[in-house]
């Protein structure tokens, strides 16, 4: 997404957030986008880019760890090697 924002010269917090949410479709991304849009409309306010980016990292970091653990499970790795991903 950073590449998209940079290539399209999207620099303002509101514009960045709008661009990210507009590209977020389906599954977790779509649900997150809808929730953020609803919050922004209700408050008539846009969060700072730093706060928004931090929230994205928290949500997707957990999802990526889960996916990594699942991939290791599918490869037959040990429980001990998977635990390192959760820390």
N, CA, C and O atoms as a GROMACS GRO file, in nm:
protein
  348
    1UNK      N    1   0.082  -0.118   0.000
    1UNK     CA    2   0.000   0.000   0.000
    1UNK      C    3   0.087   0.125   0.000
    1UNK      O    4   0.051   0.226  -0.060
    2UNK      N    5   0.201   0.119   0.067
    2UNK     CA    6   0.291   0.236   0.067
    2UNK      C    7   0.330   0.275  -0.074
    2UNK      O    8   0.336   0.393  -0.108
    3UNK      N    9   0.357   0.176  -0.155
    3UNK     CA   10   0.396   0.202  -0.294
    3UNK      C   11   0.282   0.271  -0.367
    3UNK      O   12   0.305   0.366  -0.442
    4UNK      N   13   0.160   0.225  -0.347
    4UNK     CA   14   0.044   0.287  -0.411
    4UNK      C   15   0.031   0.433  -0.368
    4UNK      O   16   0.009   0.521  -0.452
    5UNK      N   17   0.044   0.459  -0.240
    5UNK     CA   18   0.032   0.596  -0.189
    5UNK      C   19   0.141   0.685  -0.246
    5UNK      O   20   0.116   0.800  -0.285
    6UNK      N   21   0.262   0.632  -0.249
    6UNK     CA   22   0.375   0.710  -0.299
    6UNK      C   23   0.363   0.734  -0.450
    6UNK      O   24   0.384   0.847  -0.496
    7UNK      N   25   0.330   0.632  -0.524
    7UNK     CA   26   0.321   0.644  -0.671
    7UNK      C   27   0.211   0.741  -0.712
    7UNK      O   28   0.222   0.808  -0.814
    8UNK      N   29   0.107   0.746  -0.633
    8UNK     CA   30  -0.005   0.835  -0.664
    8UNK      C   31   0.003   0.969  -0.592
    8UNK      O   32  -0.091   1.049  -0.595
    9UNK      N   33   0.116   0.991  -0.527
    9UNK     CA   34   0.143   1.118  -0.456
    9UNK      C   35   0.030   1.155  -0.359
    9UNK      O   36  -0.015   1.269  -0.354
   10UNK      N   37  -0.013   1.054  -0.284
   10UNK     CA   38  -0.116   1.075  -0.183
   10UNK      C   39  -0.044   1.102  -0.052
   10UNK      O   40   0.021   1.013   0.002
   11UNK      N   41  -0.057   1.224   0.000
   11UNK     CA   42   0.024   1.262   0.117
   11UNK      C   43  -0.055   1.303   0.241
   11UNK      O   44  -0.008   1.280   0.352
   12UNK      N   45  -0.170   1.361   0.226
   12UNK     CA   46  -0.248   1.406   0.342
   12UNK      C   47  -0.307   1.288   0.417
   12UNK      O   48  -0.341   1.186   0.356
   13UNK      N   49  -0.321   1.301   0.548
   13UNK     CA   50  -0.374   1.192   0.631
   13UNK      C   51  -0.511   1.147   0.583
   13UNK      O   52  -0.535   1.027   0.566
   14UNK      N   53  -0.600   1.241   0.560
   14UNK     CA   54  -0.736   1.206   0.517
   14UNK      C   55  -0.733   1.135   0.382
   14UNK      O   56  -0.804   1.037   0.362
   15UNK      N   57  -0.651   1.185   0.290
   15UNK     CA   58  -0.641   1.122   0.158
   15UNK      C   59  -0.580   0.983   0.166
   15UNK      O   60  -0.625   0.892   0.096
   16UNK      N   61  -0.478   0.965   0.250
   16UNK     CA   62  -0.416   0.834   0.267
   16UNK      C   63  -0.515   0.733   0.323
   16UNK      O   64  -0.528   0.621   0.273
   17UNK      N   65  -0.585   0.774   0.427
   17UNK     CA   66  -0.682   0.685   0.492
   17UNK      C   67  -0.794   0.648   0.394
   17UNK      O   68  -0.834   0.532   0.386
   18UNK      N   69  -0.843   0.746   0.322
   18UNK     CA   70  -0.948   0.721   0.223
   18UNK      C   71  -0.899   0.623   0.116
   18UNK      O   72  -0.972   0.532   0.077
   19UNK      N   73  -0.777   0.641   0.069
   19UNK     CA   74  -0.721   0.552  -0.033
   19UNK      C   75  -0.708   0.410   0.020
   19UNK      O   76  -0.745   0.315  -0.049
   20UNK      N   77  -0.657   0.394   0.142
   20UNK     CA   78  -0.640   0.260   0.200
   20UNK      C   79  -0.776   0.193   0.218
   20UNK      O   80  -0.793   0.077   0.183
   21UNK      N   81  -0.871   0.266   0.273
   21UNK     CA   82  -1.004   0.207   0.295
   21UNK      C   83  -1.074   0.172   0.164
   21UNK      O   84  -1.144   0.072   0.156
   22UNK      N   85  -1.054   0.254   0.062
   22UNK     CA   86  -1.119   0.227  -0.066
   22UNK      C   87  -1.061   0.102  -0.134
   22UNK      O   88  -1.129   0.038  -0.214
   23UNK      N   89  -0.937   0.068  -0.102
   23UNK     CA   90  -0.874  -0.051  -0.160
   23UNK      C   91  -0.896  -0.176  -0.075
   23UNK      O   92  -0.862  -0.287  -0.117
   24UNK      N   93  -0.954  -0.160   0.044
   24UNK     CA   94  -0.974  -0.272   0.137
   24UNK      C   95  -1.110  -0.335   0.110
   24UNK      O   96  -1.214  -0.277   0.140
   25UNK      N   97  -1.107  -0.454   0.052
   25UNK     CA   98  -1.232  -0.522   0.015
   25UNK      C   99  -1.230  -0.666   0.062
   25UNK      O  100  -1.126  -0.732   0.063
   26UNK      N  101  -1.346  -0.713   0.100
   26UNK     CA  102  -1.362  -0.854   0.136
   26UNK      C  103  -1.295  -0.893   0.266
   26UNK      O  104  -1.199  -0.829   0.309
   27UNK      N  105  -1.345  -0.996   0.329
   27UNK     CA  106  -1.286  -1.054   0.449
   27UNK      C  107  -1.260  -0.953   0.560
   27UNK      O  108  -1.339  -0.862   0.582
   28UNK      N  109  -1.149  -0.972   0.627
   28UNK     CA  110  -1.109  -0.885   0.738
   28UNK      C  111  -1.089  -0.742   0.691
   28UNK      O  112  -1.130  -0.648   0.760
   29UNK      N  113  -1.027  -0.725   0.576
   29UNK     CA  114  -1.000  -0.590   0.524
   29UNK      C  115  -1.128  -0.513   0.497
   29UNK      O  116  -1.139  -0.396   0.533
   30UNK      N  117  -1.225  -0.578   0.435
   30UNK     CA  118  -1.351  -0.512   0.406
   30UNK      C  119  -1.429  -0.477   0.532
   30UNK      O  120  -1.488  -0.370   0.541
   31UNK      N  121  -1.429  -0.568   0.628
   31UNK     CA  122  -1.498  -0.543   0.755
   31UNK      C  123  -1.432  -0.427   0.829
   31UNK      O  124  -1.501  -0.341   0.884
   32UNK      N  125  -1.299  -0.426   0.831
   32UNK     CA  126  -1.227  -0.316   0.896
   32UNK      C  127  -1.258  -0.184   0.827
   32UNK      O  128  -1.284  -0.084   0.894
   33UNK      N  129  -1.256  -0.183   0.696
   33UNK     CA  130  -1.283  -0.060   0.619
   33UNK      C  131  -1.422  -0.008   0.650
   33UNK      O  132  -1.440   0.112   0.671
   34UNK      N  133  -1.521  -0.096   0.652
   34UNK     CA  134  -1.657  -0.052   0.680
   34UNK      C  135  -1.669   0.004   0.820
   34UNK      O  136  -1.735   0.106   0.841
   35UNK      N  137  -1.606  -0.062   0.916
   35UNK     CA  138  -1.609  -0.014   1.054
   35UNK      C  139  -1.545   0.124   1.065
   35UNK      O  140  -1.601   0.212   1.131
   36UNK      N  141  -1.430   0.144   1.002
   36UNK     CA  142  -1.362   0.274   1.009
   36UNK      C  143  -1.444   0.382   0.940
   36UNK      O  144  -1.453   0.495   0.991
   37UNK      N  145  -1.503   0.351   0.827
   37UNK     CA  146  -1.587   0.449   0.758
   37UNK      C  147  -1.705   0.490   0.844
   37UNK      O  148  -1.739   0.608   0.852
   38UNK      N  149  -1.768   0.392   0.909
   38UNK     CA  150  -1.881   0.422   0.997
   38UNK      C  151  -1.837   0.511   1.113
   38UNK      O  152  -1.906   0.608   1.147
   39UNK      N  153  -1.722   0.479   1.174
   39UNK     CA  154  -1.669   0.560   1.284
   39UNK      C  155  -1.639   0.702   1.239
   39UNK      O  156  -1.673   0.799   1.308
   40UNK      N  157  -1.577   0.715   1.123
   40UNK     CA  158  -1.541   0.848   1.073
   40UNK      C  159  -1.665   0.931   1.043
   40UNK      O  160  -1.667   1.051   1.070
   41UNK      N  161  -1.767   0.869   0.988
   41UNK     CA  162  -1.892   0.941   0.960
   41UNK      C  163  -1.962   0.982   1.089
   41UNK      O  164  -2.011   1.094   1.102
   42UNK      N  165  -1.965   0.890   1.185
   42UNK     CA  166  -2.032   0.918   1.312
   42UNK      C  167  -1.965   1.033   1.387
   42UNK      O  168  -2.032   1.120   1.442
   43UNK      N  169  -1.833   1.032   1.387
   43UNK     CA  170  -1.758   1.136   1.458
   43UNK      C  171  -1.734   1.260   1.374
   43UNK      O  172  -1.694   1.365   1.425
   44UNK      N  173  -1.758   1.248   1.246
   44UNK     CA  174  -1.726   1.356   1.152
   44UNK      C  175  -1.581   1.400   1.170
   44UNK      O  176  -1.549   1.519   1.174
   45UNK      N  177  -1.494   1.299   1.182
   45UNK     CA  178  -1.353   1.324   1.209
   45UNK      C  179  -1.270   1.212   1.147
   45UNK      O  180  -1.318   1.099   1.130
   46UNK      N  181  -1.147   1.244   1.115
   46UNK     CA  182  -1.054   1.147   1.059
   46UNK      C  183  -0.937   1.132   1.156
   46UNK      O  184  -0.882   1.231   1.203
   47UNK      N  185  -0.899   1.006   1.188
   47UNK     CA  186  -0.786   0.989   1.279
   47UNK      C  187  -0.655   1.036   1.213
   47UNK      O  188  -0.649   1.055   1.092
   48UNK      N  189  -0.554   1.053   1.294
   48UNK     CA  190  -0.422   1.086   1.237
   48UNK      C  191  -0.374   0.964   1.159
   48UNK      O  192  -0.415   0.852   1.186
   49UNK      N  193  -0.286   0.988   1.062
   49UNK     CA  194  -0.231   0.878   0.984
   49UNK      C  195  -0.156   0.781   1.074
   49UNK      O  196  -0.167   0.659   1.058
   50UNK      N  197  -0.079   0.834   1.170
   50UNK     CA  198  -0.001   0.748   1.260
   50UNK      C  199  -0.092   0.655   1.340
   50UNK      O  200  -0.062   0.536   1.355
   51UNK      N  201  -0.202   0.708   1.392
   51UNK     CA  202  -0.296   0.626   1.470
   51UNK      C  203  -0.361   0.520   1.381
   51UNK      O  204  -0.375   0.405   1.421
   52UNK      N  205  -0.399   0.560   1.262
   52UNK     CA  206  -0.462   0.467   1.166
   52UNK      C  207  -0.363   0.356   1.127
   52UNK      O  208  -0.399   0.238   1.126
   53UNK      N  209  -0.241   0.394   1.096
   53UNK     CA  210  -0.139   0.296   1.056
   53UNK      C  211  -0.110   0.199   1.170
   53UNK      O  212  -0.092   0.079   1.146
   54UNK      N  213  -0.105   0.249   1.292
   54UNK     CA  214  -0.079   0.164   1.408
   54UNK      C  215  -0.192   0.063   1.427
   54UNK      O  216  -0.166  -0.053   1.459
   55UNK      N  217  -0.315   0.107   1.407
   55UNK     CA  218  -0.430   0.017   1.418
   55UNK      C  219  -0.424  -0.092   1.310
   55UNK      O  220  -0.453  -0.208   1.337
   56UNK      N  221  -0.386  -0.054   1.190
   56UNK     CA  222  -0.371  -0.152   1.081
   56UNK      C  223  -0.265  -0.256   1.117
   56UNK      O  224  -0.285  -0.376   1.098
   57UNK      N  225  -0.153  -0.209   1.169
   57UNK     CA  226  -0.045  -0.301   1.205
   57UNK      C  227  -0.090  -0.400   1.311
   57UNK      O  228  -0.060  -0.519   1.301
   58UNK      N  229  -0.162  -0.352   1.411
   58UNK     CA  230  -0.209  -0.442   1.517
   58UNK      C  231  -0.302  -0.548   1.463
   58UNK      O  232  -0.290  -0.666   1.498
   59UNK      N  233  -0.394  -0.509   1.378
   59UNK     CA  234  -0.491  -0.604   1.323
   59UNK      C  235  -0.423  -0.706   1.233
   59UNK      O  236  -0.444  -0.826   1.248
   60UNK      N  237  -0.342  -0.659   1.140
   60UNK     CA  238  -0.283  -0.750   1.042
   60UNK      C  239  -0.162  -0.824   1.093
   60UNK      O  240  -0.129  -0.931   1.040
   61UNK      N  241  -0.094  -0.771   1.193
   61UNK     CA  242   0.018  -0.843   1.251
   61UNK      C  243  -0.032  -0.973   1.313
   61UNK      O  244   0.029  -1.078   1.295
   62UNK      N  245  -0.142  -0.966   1.387
   62UNK     CA  246  -0.200  -1.086   1.447
   62UNK      C  247  -0.244  -1.185   1.340
   62UNK      O  248  -0.222  -1.306   1.355
   63UNK      N  249  -0.305  -1.136   1.232
   63UNK     CA  250  -0.350  -1.224   1.124
   63UNK      C  251  -0.231  -1.292   1.056
   63UNK      O  252  -0.239  -1.410   1.021
   64UNK      N  253  -0.122  -1.218   1.039
   64UNK     CA  254  -0.004  -1.276   0.974
   64UNK      C  255   0.058  -1.383   1.062
   64UNK      O  256   0.104  -1.486   1.012
   65UNK      N  257   0.062  -1.361   1.193
   65UNK     CA  258   0.115  -1.462   1.284
   65UNK      C  259   0.030  -1.588   1.278
   65UNK      O  260   0.084  -1.699   1.275
   66UNK      N  261  -0.101  -1.572   1.276
   66UNK     CA  262  -0.190  -1.687   1.266
   66UNK      C  263  -0.165  -1.764   1.137
   66UNK      O  264  -0.159  -1.887   1.138
   67UNK      N  265  -0.149  -1.693   1.026
   67UNK     CA  266  -0.125  -1.756   0.897
   67UNK      C  267   0.008  -1.829   0.897
   67UNK      O  268   0.019  -1.940   0.843
   68UNK      N  269   0.110  -1.768   0.956
   68UNK     CA  270   0.241  -1.833   0.964
   68UNK      C  271   0.234  -1.961   1.045
   68UNK      O  272   0.292  -2.063   1.006
   69UNK      N  273   0.163  -1.957   1.157
   69UNK     CA  274   0.149  -2.077   1.240
   69UNK      C  275   0.072  -2.186   1.166
   69UNK      O  276   0.107  -2.304   1.174
   70UNK      N  277  -0.031  -2.146   1.095
   70UNK     CA  278  -0.109  -2.243   1.018
   70UNK      C  279  -0.022  -2.308   0.911
   70UNK      O  280  -0.029  -2.429   0.889
   71UNK      N  281   0.060  -2.228   0.844
   71UNK     CA  282   0.149  -2.282   0.740
   71UNK      C  283   0.248  -2.381   0.801
   71UNK      O  284   0.275  -2.485   0.742
   72UNK      N  285   0.300  -2.349   0.918
   72UNK     CA  286   0.391  -2.441   0.984
   72UNK      C  287   0.320  -2.569   1.026
   72UNK      O  288   0.376  -2.678   1.016
   73UNK      N  289   0.197  -2.556   1.074
   73UNK     CA  290   0.118  -2.675   1.109
   73UNK      C  291   0.103  -2.766   0.988
   73UNK      O  292   0.118  -2.888   0.998
   74UNK      N  293   0.074  -2.706   0.875
   74UNK     CA  294   0.055  -2.783   0.753
   74UNK      C  295   0.183  -2.850   0.708
   74UNK      O  296   0.179  -2.950   0.636
   75UNK      N  297   0.298  -2.796   0.749
   75UNK     CA  298   0.427  -2.855   0.712
   75UNK      C  299   0.473  -2.956   0.817
   75UNK      O  300   0.578  -3.020   0.801
   76UNK      N  301   0.395  -2.971   0.925
   76UNK     CA  302   0.429  -3.069   1.027
   76UNK      C  303   0.537  -3.022   1.123
   76UNK      O  304   0.609  -3.105   1.178
   77UNK      N  305   0.550  -2.892   1.145
   77UNK     CA  306   0.651  -2.841   1.237
   77UNK      C  307   0.612  -2.871   1.381
   77UNK      O  308   0.498  -2.908   1.409
   78UNK      N  309   0.707  -2.855   1.469
   78UNK     CA  310   0.682  -2.883   1.610
   78UNK      C  311   0.615  -2.765   1.678
   78UNK      O  312   0.621  -2.652   1.630
   79UNK      N  313   0.552  -2.793   1.789
   79UNK     CA  314   0.485  -2.688   1.867
   79UNK      C  315   0.588  -2.584   1.911
   79UNK      O  316   0.558  -2.464   1.910
   80UNK      N  317   0.705  -2.625   1.949
   80UNK     CA  318   0.809  -2.533   1.997
   80UNK      C  319   0.850  -2.433   1.888
   80UNK      O  320   0.872  -2.316   1.917
   81UNK      N  321   0.860  -2.479   1.765
   81UNK     CA  322   0.901  -2.387   1.658
   81UNK      C  323   0.790  -2.288   1.627
   81UNK      O  324   0.818  -2.174   1.588
   82UNK      N  325   0.664  -2.330   1.643
   82UNK     CA  326   0.553  -2.238   1.620
   82UNK      C  327   0.545  -2.131   1.729
   82UNK      O  328   0.508  -2.018   1.700
   83UNK      N  329   0.580  -2.165   1.851
   83UNK     CA  330   0.570  -2.071   1.963
   83UNK      C  331   0.657  -1.948   1.940
   83UNK      O  332   0.623  -1.839   1.985
   84UNK      N  333   0.767  -1.964   1.872
   84UNK     CA  334   0.854  -1.851   1.842
   84UNK      C  335   0.784  -1.744   1.758
   84UNK      O  336   0.817  -1.626   1.768
   85UNK      N  337   0.689  -1.785   1.677
   85UNK     CA  338   0.615  -1.689   1.594
   85UNK      C  339   0.515  -1.609   1.674
   85UNK      O  340   0.478  -1.498   1.635
   86UNK      N  341   0.470  -1.663   1.784
   86UNK     CA  342   0.367  -1.596   1.862
   86UNK      C  343   0.425  -1.496   1.962
   86UNK      O  344   0.350  -1.421   2.024
   87UNK      N  345   0.553  -1.496   1.978
   87UNK     CA  346   0.617  -1.408   2.075
   87UNK      C  347   0.661  -1.279   2.009
   87UNK      O  348   0.717  -1.191   2.074
   0.00000   0.00000   0.00000
